[in-house]
């Protein structure tokens, strides 16, 4: 068990880096937010392939969570009002939409503000 949860994002992607900064500033999750390229993936129990595919939430205990469900898990672990939003987004109808929305944003991140050429070349 780690002392703190971890959020792993793609540090080569400008949009992902921008999003991670906004996450830290606005949501302030009780976690270390780090580019997966700078993290000890083996110690966190996450593969490079998983990190190349999606955002990762690595809780203090339990398995990593990827993509849309990771966004919900991050919100649920955070203070209010984010915790309530995460709880609402985890309901059966909305959780499917969050996951779908995450996949749409991830597939189009090269078109979003702050994107870099690496955003278009990363595997998704």
N, C-alpha and C positions, 0 to 999 in steps of 0.2 A: 504494500500500500504506500502510495506517495503522500507527501505532506500537502500537496496542492494539485488540483486538476490541471490539465493542459489543453489548450486549443492550438491545433496545428493548421497552418494555412500555407498557401503557395507563395513563397517569398519572391519568386521570379515574376509573378503576375502583379502588375501595378494596381489593378482593380482590387485584387485580393488583399494586397498590402494596405491600400486605402481603407477597405472594409474592416480589416483587423484594427486599424487605428481608431476608426469610428466605434467599433465594438468596445475597445478599451476605454474610450472617452465617455461614451453614452451609457453603455450597459454595465461596465465595470464588473465583469464576472469574477468570481473567486477562483481565478485560474491564471496560470502563466500562458501568455499568448506569444507564440513563437513560430517563425517560418520553419516548416518541416525540414528544410535544407540545413538548418542550424541545430536541429534537435537530435538527441540520441534516440533514434527510432527503436533500436533493440530494447533499450531500458523501458521505453514506453509501451512496448508490445504492439507496435504498428509497423506495417510494411511500407516500403517506398511506393509500391504500386497503389496501395490504398490512399496514400497521401497525394499521389499524382492524380487520383480519380476524384477526390472530394475533400472538403473540410473535415477535420477529425476532432472529436471531443473525446479526451481521454480522462475519465473520472478518476478520483482518488482510488476507488475500488470498483472493479467490474470491467467489462470489455469496452473497447473503443466504440464510438458511434460515429457514423459518417453522413455527410450530405445534409439534407433537410432535417432528418431526425437529430443530427448534431446541433443544428440551430435551435431546435426546440429544447434540447437538453441543456444547452448553454443558458437559454432564457430561464428555464425552470430552476437552475442552480443559482441564479442571480437574485438580487434584492427586488423588492416591489418597485415599480409596477411591472417589471419585466417577468417576474415569477408568475404573476397572474396571466400575462400574455402567453407565456410558455404553456401554462396549464390549458388555456383556451385552445391554443394551436395543437395541442396533443389529442384533442377529441377526434374520434374516428373520421368524421367528414372533413375536418380541417387539416388533419395530419397528412392526408393524401394530397391535398392542395399545396401544403408547404413543401412536401417532397417534390412534387411536380414543378412548382415554382423555382425551387432550388436548381433543379436540373436545367430548366430553361435559362436561368441567369448564368449558370456555369457554362452552358454551351455557347452563350453569346457574350461572355465576359470581355472578349476582344473588341466588342462594340460599345462598351460602357466607359464612363468617365474614369480616367486614371489608368486605362489599359496600356499595356506595352506590347511589343511584338511577341514576347513570350506567352502572352495570354492566348494568342491564336495557335500557338504551336504545342501547347501542353496537351497531354492526353486527358480525355474526359470520357 
